[in-house]
């Protein structure tokens, strides 16, 4: 096999190339019919209806289908474990699609392994950091909006204690936590941060327990980097009258009484852009392509209507400083962590 040239667009002939999905025990799969064949395949290590990261990626895939007339296939519900992810990626790649998208940085190791075994297939990891002769990463810089979320928490807390909740320790989530912590520190050096990685993005009972524990410890604003498990934290915040900051999508549009803000990082744009780059012949191997605050369609901080004007002005100044490079955004956090109850 010889690698496909990176500049080759999807011709009508290649649009007709088939892609079969082989059975994978313990996970769901689906097909979105559009045209003939399946030149773009995607893997979601979670549910495509999780209201968060995976759903945003799936919606980006559908947008790519509609924009470029692509036939697409996907697989979801795969456990975020390297071996299981590698099996699923192999099954998506076996019939030679023009592109396989692995959505989420938890796919880094599996994608490197499988891309090496299928040199004629293009691979992309969204929110990833890996590259190769037929592999690139597309990253929406969610840490930039997470930094602003931290500043919002620091500026709006009344107790001087703010929370952070996430699930699995993937690199984008860790960078987001580090950025949030720095935003809190910059805006309010006296504020105390409670930060937790529970190990599960989708467990509502667990996220409710952690949110209640952080509230009992004094937190009155909590930043949640969760997927299907966000509802448990929402229920806890509503019950105790605590504000929350969402991520990925604009949660202030869904529930502004709970959400004081949302660190929008539309990771679906990475999926959409990767598919579009292949469709239009722009895709290149061996690169990490980044989208940040300079592209507000991908990254921004959304605010609830009750956020005061003075806070909005401070946040706008911070956003301009980040976009210009005057304000750095750290990638590592070395402070204490909040133990899950």
C-alpha positions in Angstrom: 0.0 0.0 0.0 1.1 3.6 -0.7 -0.2 6.5 1.3 -2.8 8.7 -0.4 -1.4 12.1 -1.4 -2.2 14.7 1.2 -3.4 17.2 -1.4 -5.9 14.8 -3.2 -9.5 16.0 -2.9 -12.5 13.7 -2.6 -13.4 13.0 -6.2 -16.8 11.6 -7.2 -15.1 8.2 -7.7 -13.7 8.2 -4.2 -17.1 9.2 -2.8 -18.4 5.9 -4.0 -15.8 3.9 -2.1 -17.6 1.6 0.4 -16.9 1.4 4.1 -18.3 -1.5 6.1 -18.8 -1.4 9.9 -17.8 -4.7 11.5 -19.6 -5.8 14.7 -18.0 -4.6 17.9 -19.3 -6.1 21.1 -20.6 -3.8 23.8 -21.0 -0.6 21.7 -23.5 1.0 19.5 -22.9 2.0 15.9 -24.9 3.9 13.4 -25.1 5.2 9.8 -26.2 8.6 8.7 -27.3 8.2 5.1 -26.0 10.8 2.7 -25.0 9.9 -0.8 -23.3 6.7 -1.7 -20.5 5.0 0.2 -18.8 6.2 3.3 -15.6 8.2 2.7 -15.5 9.7 6.2 -15.7 7.5 9.3 -15.7 8.7 12.9 -15.2 7.2 16.3 -16.8 8.6 19.5 -15.6 7.2 22.8 -18.9 8.0 24.4 -22.5 8.7 23.5 -23.4 11.0 20.7 -26.4 12.2 22.7 -24.3 13.1 25.8 -25.1 16.8 25.7 -21.4 17.6 25.7 -18.2 16.7 24.0 -19.3 13.6 22.0 -22.5 15.2 20.8 -20.6 18.3 19.6 -18.3 16.1 17.6 -21.2 14.1 16.1 -22.9 17.4 15.2 -19.7 18.5 13.5 -19.7 15.3 11.4 -23.3 15.9 10.4 -22.4 19.5 9.4 -19.6 18.2 7.2 -22.0 15.8 5.6 -24.4 18.6 4.8 -21.8 21.1 3.7 -19.8 18.8 1.4 -22.3 16.1 0.5 -20.2 13.5 2.2 -21.4 10.0 3.1 -20.5 9.3 6.7 -20.4 6.5 9.2 -19.7 6.5 12.9 -19.3 4.3 15.9 -20.1 5.4 19.5 -20.3 3.9 22.9 -16.7 2.6 22.9 -15.0 2.5 26.3 -12.2 5.1 26.5 -9.5 2.4 26.8 -6.6 2.2 24.3 -7.2 -1.4 23.3 -10.9 -1.0 22.7 -10.4 2.2 20.8 -7.7 0.6 18.6 -10.1 -2.3 17.8 -12.8 0.2 16.8 -10.4 2.3 14.7 -9.2 -0.8 12.8 -12.7 -1.8 12.0 -13.4 1.7 10.7 -10.3 1.8 8.6 -10.3 -1.7 7.1 -12.2 -0.8 3.9 -10.1 2.2 3.2 -12.2 5.3 3.8 -10.6 8.6 2.8 -10.6 9.7 6.4 -11.0 8.2 9.9 -11.7 10.8 12.7 -11.0 9.7 16.3 -12.9 12.3 18.4 -11.0 13.1 21.6 -7.5 13.1 23.0 -8.1 9.7 24.7 -7.5 8.3 21.1 -3.9 9.5 20.8 -2.2 6.2 21.5 -4.7 4.1 19.6 -4.7 6.4 16.6 -0.9 6.3 16.4 -0.9 2.5 16.5 -3.7 2.0 13.9 -2.6 4.8 11.5 0.8 3.0 11.2 -1.0 -0.2 10.3 -3.1 1.5 7.6 -0.7 3.9 5.7 -3.2 4.5 2.8 -5.8 5.9 5.1 -5.8 9.4 6.5 -6.4 9.7 10.3 -7.2 12.7 12.5 -7.5 12.9 16.3 -9.5 15.8 17.5 -8.2 17.5 20.7 -5.2 15.3 20.0 -1.4 15.9 20.0 -0.2 13.1 17.7 1.1 13.3 14.2 2.5 10.9 11.6 2.9 10.3 7.8 -0.9 9.8 7.5 -2.0 11.3 10.9 -2.8 14.8 12.1 -4.5 16.4 15.1 -7.1 19.1 15.1 -7.4 21.0 18.3 -10.0 23.5 19.5 -8.2 25.4 22.2 -10.8 24.9 24.9 -8.2 26.0 27.5 -8.6 29.5 26.3 -12.3 29.7 27.1 -11.6 27.7 30.3 -9.2 30.4 31.4 -12.0 32.9 31.0 -14.3 30.6 32.9 -11.8 30.8 35.8 -11.8 34.5 35.6 -15.6 34.6 35.6 -15.7 32.3 38.7 -13.1 34.4 40.5 -15.0 37.6 39.7 -18.4 36.3 40.7 -17.8 34.1 43.7 -19.2 35.5 47.0 -17.7 32.8 49.3 -14.2 33.0 47.9 -14.3 29.2 47.0 -14.9 27.9 43.5 -15.1 24.4 42.1 -14.0 22.4 39.0 -15.3 19.0 38.0 -14.2 16.7 35.3 -14.0 13.0 34.5 -11.2 11.2 32.8 -7.7 12.6 32.8 -7.1 13.3 29.1 -4.7 16.0 28.1 -7.3 18.5 26.9 -9.1 18.2 30.1 -6.0 18.6 32.1 -5.0 21.7 30.1 -8.5 23.1 30.6 -8.2 22.6 34.4 -4.8 24.3 34.5 -6.2 27.2 32.5 -9.2 27.6 34.7 -7.1 27.6 37.8 -4.9 30.3 36.3 -8.0 32.4 35.4 -9.3 32.1 38.9 -5.9 33.1 40.4 -5.5 36.1 38.0 -8.9 37.5 38.6 -9.1 36.7 42.3 -5.8 35.8 44.0 -7.6 35.1 47.3 -10.0 32.6 45.9 -9.6 28.9 46.8 -10.0 26.2 44.1 -11.5 22.8 44.6 -10.7 20.6 41.6 -11.7 17.0 41.0 -11.3 14.3 38.3 -13.8 11.6 39.1 -12.8 9.1 36.4 -16.2 9.1 34.7 -17.7 11.8 32.4 -21.2 10.3 32.3 -22.2 9.2 35.8 -24.8 11.6 37.1 -25.1 10.1 40.6 -21.3 10.5 41.0 -21.2 14.0 39.7 -24.1 15.0 42.0 -22.2 13.7 45.0 -19.0 15.5 44.0 -20.9 18.8 43.4 -22.7 18.6 46.7 -19.4 17.8 48.5 -17.8 20.9 46.8 -20.8 23.0 47.8 -20.5 21.8 51.4 -16.9 22.8 51.3 -17.9 26.4 50.3 -18.0 26.5 46.5 -20.6 28.8 45.1 -19.5 28.6 41.4 -18.5 25.3 39.8 -17.0 24.8 36.4 -18.1 21.4 34.9 -16.1 19.7 32.2 -18.5 16.7 31.9 -20.5 15.0 29.3 -23.7 13.0 30.0 -22.9 13.3 33.7 -23.4 17.0 33.8 -27.1 16.7 34.9 -26.1 15.4 38.3 -24.1 18.6 38.9 -26.9 20.7 37.5 -29.4 19.1 40.0 -27.0 19.7 42.9 -26.4 23.4 41.9 -30.1 24.1 41.5 -31.0 22.5 44.8 -28.4 24.5 46.7 -28.7 27.8 44.8 -25.1 27.6 43.4 -24.1 28.8 39.9 -22.4 26.6 37.4 -20.1 27.3 34.4 -20.6 24.9 31.5 -18.3 23.9 28.7 -18.3 22.9 25.0 -21.7 24.3 24.2 -23.5 27.4 25.4 -25.3 26.3 28.5 -26.5 29.8 29.3 -29.0 29.4 26.5 -30.4 26.2 28.1 -30.6 27.3 31.8 -29.4 30.8 32.6 -30.7 30.5 36.2 -28.1 27.8 36.9 -25.4 28.7 34.4 -23.7 32.0 34.9 -21.5 31.3 31.9 -20.2 28.6 29.6 -16.7 28.1 28.2 -17.7 27.5 24.6 -15.3 25.3 22.8 -17.1 23.8 19.8 -15.0 20.7 19.3 -17.4 19.8 16.6 -15.6 22.4 14.5 -12.5 20.3 14.6 -14.4 17.3 13.1 -16.1 19.5 10.5 -12.8 21.2 9.6 -10.9 17.9 9.2 -13.6 16.4 6.9 -13.8 19.7 5.0 -10.0 19.8 4.5 -10.1 16.3 3.0 -13.1 17.1 0.8 -11.4 20.2 -0.6 -7.9 18.8 -0.9 -6.4 20.9 1.9 -5.6 18.2 4.4 -2.0 17.7 5.4 -0.4 15.0 7.4 2.0 15.5 10.3 0.5 18.7 11.7 -1.5 19.9 14.7 -4.1 22.5 13.5 -5.5 24.8 16.2 -8.6 26.9 16.6 -8.8 29.5 19.4 -10.4 32.7 20.6 -9.4 34.3 17.3 -12.2 32.2 15.8 -15.2 33.0 18.0 -17.3 30.4 16.2 -15.1 27.8 17.8 -14.0 29.3 21.1 -15.6 32.0 23.4 -17.0 32.6 26.8 -20.8 32.9 26.9 -22.4 34.8 29.7 -25.8 34.7 31.4 -27.9 37.9 31.2 -27.4 38.8 34.9 -23.6 39.1 34.7 -22.7 42.7 35.6 -21.3 45.1 33.0 -18.1 45.6 34.9 -17.5 41.9 34.9 -18.2 41.6 31.2 -15.7 44.4 30.5 -13.0 42.7 32.6 -13.6 39.4 30.8 -13.5 41.1 27.3 -10.1 42.6 28.2 -8.8 39.3 29.3 -10.1 37.6 26.1 -8.3 40.2 24.0 -5.1 39.7 25.9 -5.2 35.9 25.4 -6.0 36.2 21.7 -3.1 38.7 21.2 -0.7 36.5 23.1 -0.2 39.1 25.9 -1.8 36.7 28.4 -0.4 33.3 28.5 -2.5 30.2 29.2 -0.7 27.5 31.2 -1.0 23.8 30.4 -0.1 22.2 33.8 -1.6 22.4 37.3 0.4 21.4 40.3 -2.0 22.4 43.1 -4.1 20.3 45.5 -7.0 18.2 44.4 -10.4 17.7 45.9 -11.0 14.0 46.8 -14.2 12.4 45.5 -16.6 11.5 48.3 
